[in-house]
Amino acid sequence: MSSRSPDESLRVAQALADAAAAESMKWFRTPLDVITKADESPVTLADRAAETAMRDILATHRPADGIYGEEHGLERLDADSVWVLDPIDGTRSFITGSPLWGTLIGLLESPQGRASPVPPPMGDRVETAKPHRLEGGRITLGMIDMPVLGERWIGQAGKGATRNGQSVRVSTVSEVGKARIVSTSPDIFGPADWQAFDRLSRACAMRRFGGDCYGYAQLAGGTIDLVVEAGLQPYDYLGPAGLIEAAGGVITDWSGQPLGLQSDGRVIAAATPALHRAALALLNA
């Protein structure tokens, strides 16, 4: 596994997802010690064990690559390839026995030269004008793996998106009034952001809450048309971004700017460019 070909990178990503699932499923629906992190999100032994297993694979097969992980920090962010890892997205779902949690994997690659260092996830951020990238690179692979559901959603730049090997694509919905919108929870929004989301979502045909990362998979599969969230970190949105774009959708921040490691954590994903433009207008009205 020394090459950087798309097929080899996909094999590594599959191995990462397999390793994370093997660890996390040992702990699912068992008594867990839950720790509150500095950002007040819960972390469990399962999160940490799963990310450790993923890092062990990268240390063996891609030792020169960088890692941007939720649980065990940042390594070599100036590398040409950086893996963005969230071993259990939806920890609250996990600890309450809900099956709607998943493993998120994104691969950022810088084919034109070495990537520039970026700051860690906490603290002040600045916008980036380049899509899903370290300097000079882009996201080439995004995966949402749902171990309990037995669904693996994969997007690769230029190759499209699949669910368990079957091609998927976003819907053709272009009007807010016909759109189905989802967000994880009202609790993720501050007062101003909630007002904006509420304005947009009440104009949609249907709004739903819950599901964590699965909403992005649903969008890629054409059964949801909009996902709008706030308070996210790069490991929450870069893997889904690779999937959404490969499935033909659009995903940006709330200003319509491409997402990157320095985005402000407010994300909007839409099935079509027209729907994205209309939704942005309502968010920012």
C-alpha positions as CSV (number, residue, x, y, z in Angstrom):
1,M,0.0,0.0,0.0
2,S,2.7,2.5,-0.9
3,S,1.2,4.1,-4.0
4,R,-1.0,7.2,-3.9
5,S,-3.4,6.0,-6.7
6,P,-7.1,6.5,-6.1
7,D,-7.6,2.7,-6.0
8,E,-4.9,2.3,-3.3
9,S,-6.3,5.2,-1.3
10,L,-9.7,3.6,-1.4
11,R,-8.3,0.3,-0.1
12,V,-6.7,2.2,2.8
13,A,-10.0,4.0,3.5
14,Q,-11.8,0.7,3.5
15,A,-9.3,-0.8,5.9
16,L,-9.7,2.3,8.2
17,A,-13.5,1.9,8.2
18,D,-13.2,-1.8,8.9
19,A,-10.8,-1.3,11.8
20,A,-13.0,1.5,13.3
21,A,-16.1,-0.6,13.0
22,A,-14.5,-3.6,14.7
23,E,-13.5,-1.5,17.7
24,S,-16.7,0.6,18.0
25,M,-19.1,-2.3,17.7
26,K,-17.4,-4.1,20.7
27,W,-18.8,-1.2,22.8
28,F,-22.1,-0.4,21.2
29,R,-25.0,-0.9,23.6
30,T,-22.8,-1.8,26.5
31,P,-22.1,0.2,29.7
32,L,-19.6,3.0,28.9
33,D,-17.6,5.5,30.8
34,V,-18.6,8.8,29.2
35,I,-16.2,11.8,29.5
36,T,-17.1,15.4,28.6
37,K,-14.5,17.1,26.4
38,A,-13.6,20.8,26.6
39,D,-16.2,21.6,23.9
40,E,-18.8,19.7,26.0
41,S,-19.2,16.9,23.5
42,P,-19.1,13.4,25.0
43,V,-16.3,11.0,24.2
44,T,-16.1,7.3,25.1
45,L,-13.6,4.5,25.2
46,A,-15.0,3.4,21.9
47,D,-14.1,6.6,20.1
48,R,-10.5,6.5,21.3
49,A,-10.0,2.8,20.6
50,A,-11.4,3.2,17.1
51,E,-9.2,6.1,16.2
52,T,-6.2,4.3,17.6
53,A,-6.9,1.4,15.3
54,M,-7.2,3.7,12.3
55,R,-3.9,5.5,13.2
56,D,-2.1,2.1,13.5
57,I,-3.2,1.3,9.9
58,L,-1.9,4.6,8.6
59,A,1.3,4.2,10.5
60,T,1.9,0.9,8.7
61,H,0.7,1.7,5.2
62,R,0.9,5.5,4.8
63,P,3.5,6.6,7.4
64,A,4.3,9.9,5.6
65,D,0.7,11.0,5.5
66,G,-0.8,13.6,7.8
67,I,-3.7,13.0,10.2
68,Y,-6.4,15.3,11.4
69,G,-8.2,13.3,14.0
70,E,-11.0,14.1,16.5
71,E,-9.6,12.1,19.5
72,H,-5.9,12.0,19.2
73,G,-4.9,15.2,17.6
74,L,-3.0,16.4,14.6
75,E,0.1,15.0,12.9
76,R,2.0,16.2,9.8
77,L,-0.5,18.7,8.5
78,D,2.2,19.8,6.0
79,A,2.1,16.4,4.3
80,D,0.9,16.0,0.7
81,S,-1.9,13.8,1.9
82,V,-3.9,14.3,5.1
83,W,-6.5,11.9,6.4
84,V,-9.4,13.5,8.3
85,L,-10.8,11.0,10.8
86,D,-13.9,11.0,13.0
87,P,-14.1,7.5,14.4
88,I,-17.7,7.9,15.8
89,D,-19.6,10.8,14.5
90,G,-22.8,11.0,16.6
91,T,-21.3,10.0,20.0
92,R,-24.6,10.9,21.7
93,S,-26.4,8.5,19.4
94,F,-23.8,5.9,20.2
95,I,-24.1,6.2,23.9
96,T,-27.9,6.2,23.8
97,G,-28.1,3.0,21.6
98,S,-29.2,4.7,18.4
99,P,-27.9,3.1,15.2
100,L,-27.5,6.5,13.5
101,W,-23.8,7.0,14.2
102,G,-21.0,6.5,11.7
103,T,-17.3,6.7,10.9
104,L,-16.2,9.6,8.8
105,I,-13.1,9.6,6.6
106,G,-11.8,12.2,4.3
107,L,-8.6,12.4,2.2
108,L,-7.1,15.8,1.4
109,E,-4.4,15.6,-1.2
110,S,-2.0,18.3,-2.5
111,P,-0.8,17.1,-5.9
112,Q,1.0,20.3,-6.8
113,G,3.3,20.4,-3.9
114,R,3.4,20.3,-0.2
115,A,0.5,21.5,1.8
116,S,0.7,24.5,4.1
117,P,0.3,24.0,7.9
118,V,-3.1,25.0,9.3
119,P,-4.1,25.7,12.9
120,P,-5.8,23.2,15.2
121,P,-9.6,23.0,15.3
122,M,-10.3,25.1,18.4
123,G,-10.0,28.9,18.6
124,D,-10.5,31.6,16.0
125,R,-10.8,30.8,12.4
126,V,-10.4,32.6,9.1
127,E,-12.1,31.8,5.8
128,T,-10.3,30.0,3.0
129,A,-11.0,30.6,-0.6
130,K,-10.0,27.1,-1.8
131,P,-12.4,24.1,-1.8
132,H,-11.9,21.5,0.8
133,R,-8.2,21.9,0.8
134,L,-4.8,22.3,2.3
135,E,-3.0,24.9,0.2
136,G,-2.8,23.6,-3.4
137,G,-4.9,20.4,-2.7
138,R,-8.4,19.1,-2.6
139,I,-10.5,16.4,-1.0
140,T,-10.3,13.4,-3.3
141,L,-12.2,10.8,-1.1
142,G,-15.0,11.0,1.4
143,M,-16.6,8.1,3.3
144,I,-19.6,7.7,5.7
145,D,-19.6,4.2,7.2
146,M,-22.6,3.2,9.2
147,P,-21.6,0.0,11.0
148,V,-25.0,-0.8,12.6
149,L,-26.9,-0.2,9.4
150,G,-24.4,-2.1,7.3
151,E,-24.1,0.8,4.9
152,R,-20.9,2.2,3.5
153,W,-21.2,5.4,1.4
154,I,-18.1,6.4,-0.6
155,G,-17.4,9.3,-2.9
156,Q,-14.3,9.7,-5.0
157,A,-13.5,12.8,-7.1
158,G,-14.2,12.0,-10.7
159,K,-15.6,8.6,-10.0
160,G,-19.0,9.3,-8.5
161,A,-20.6,8.0,-5.3
162,T,-21.8,4.6,-4.1
163,R,-23.7,2.9,-1.3
164,N,-22.4,-0.6,-0.8
165,G,-21.1,-0.6,-4.3
166,Q,-24.3,0.7,-6.0
167,S,-24.2,4.1,-7.6
168,V,-26.1,6.9,-5.9
169,R,-26.8,10.4,-6.8
170,V,-28.5,13.5,-5.3
171,S,-32.1,14.5,-6.1
172,T,-33.0,17.0,-8.8
173,V,-35.0,19.3,-6.4
174,S,-34.3,22.9,-7.1
175,E,-36.9,24.8,-5.1
176,V,-36.9,25.4,-1.3
177,G,-40.7,24.8,-1.2
178,K,-40.2,21.2,-2.4
179,A,-37.1,20.4,-0.4
180,R,-36.7,18.0,2.5
181,I,-34.3,19.5,5.1
182,V,-32.5,17.8,8.0
183,S,-30.3,18.9,10.8
184,T,-28.9,17.0,13.8
185,S,-30.6,19.0,16.5
186,P,-31.9,22.5,17.3
187,D,-29.3,22.5,20.1
188,I,-26.4,23.0,17.7
189,F,-27.5,26.5,16.8
190,G,-26.9,29.7,18.6
191,P,-29.8,32.2,18.7
192,A,-29.0,34.0,15.5
193,D,-28.1,30.9,13.6
194,W,-31.3,29.2,14.9
195,Q,-33.4,32.1,13.6
196,A,-31.8,31.7,10.2
197,F,-32.3,28.0,10.1
198,D,-35.9,28.2,11.3
199,R,-36.7,30.7,8.6
200,L,-35.2,28.5,5.9
201,S,-36.6,25.2,7.3
202,R,-40.1,26.4,7.7
203,A,-40.1,27.3,4.0
204,C,-39.2,23.7,3.1
205,A,-41.7,20.9,2.3
206,M,-40.4,18.9,5.3
207,R,-37.9,19.3,8.1
208,R,-36.5,16.6,10.3
209,F,-34.0,16.4,13.2
210,G,-31.6,13.7,14.2
211,G,-29.4,11.3,12.3
212,D,-26.0,13.0,12.7
213,C,-23.8,12.2,9.7
214,Y,-26.5,10.0,8.2
215,G,-28.3,13.1,6.9
216,Y,-25.4,13.7,4.5
217,A,-25.6,10.1,3.3
218,Q,-29.4,10.6,2.7
219,L,-28.6,13.7,0.7
220,A,-26.1,11.8,-1.4
221,G,-28.7,9.1,-2.0
222,G,-31.4,11.5,-3.1
223,T,-33.9,11.1,-0.2
224,I,-33.0,14.4,1.5
225,D,-32.4,17.6,-0.3
226,L,-30.8,20.0,2.2
227,V,-28.6,19.6,5.3
228,V,-27.9,22.7,7.3
229,E,-25.7,22.6,10.5
230,A,-23.5,24.8,12.7
231,G,-20.8,24.3,15.3
232,L,-19.0,21.6,13.3
233,Q,-15.3,20.7,13.1
234,P,-13.4,19.7,9.9
235,Y,-13.6,16.0,10.9
236,D,-17.4,16.5,10.9
237,Y,-17.8,17.9,7.4
238,L,-14.8,17.1,5.2
239,G,-15.6,13.3,4.8
240,P,-19.3,14.1,4.0
241,A,-18.1,16.9,1.6
242,G,-16.2,14.4,-0.5
243,L,-19.3,12.1,-0.7
244,I,-21.8,14.9,-1.4
245,E,-19.7,16.4,-4.2
246,A,-19.0,13.0,-5.8
247,A,-22.8,12.4,-5.8
248,G,-23.4,15.6,-7.6
249,G,-24.4,17.9,-4.7
250,V,-23.1,21.2,-3.4
251,I,-21.7,21.8,0.0
252,T,-20.2,25.1,1.4
253,D,-20.3,27.3,4.4
254,W,-23.2,29.7,5.1
255,S,-21.5,32.4,3.1
256,G,-21.3,30.2,0.0
257,Q,-17.6,29.8,0.4
258,P,-15.9,26.4,-0.1
259,L,-15.2,24.4,3.0
260,G,-11.7,23.8,4.3
261,L,-9.8,23.1,7.5
262,Q,-10.3,26.7,8.6
263,S,-14.0,27.1,7.9
264,D,-16.2,28.4,10.7
265,G,-18.2,25.2,11.2
266,R,-21.5,26.4,9.6
267,V,-22.3,24.1,6.7
268,I,-25.0,23.9,4.1
269,A,-25.3,21.0,1.7
270,A,-27.8,20.9,-1.2
271,A,-28.8,18.6,-3.9
272,T,-28.6,21.2,-6.7
273,P,-26.9,24.5,-7.3
274,A,-30.3,26.2,-7.7
275,L,-31.5,24.9,-4.4
276,H,-28.2,25.8,-2.8
277,R,-28.5,29.4,-4.0
278,A,-32.1,29.7,-2.9
279,A,-31.4,28.2,0.6
280,L,-28.4,30.5,1.1
281,A,-30.6,33.5,0.3
282,L,-33.0,32.6,3.0
283,L,-30.3,31.8,5.5
284,N,-28.8,35.2,5.0
285,A,-32.0,37.2,4.6
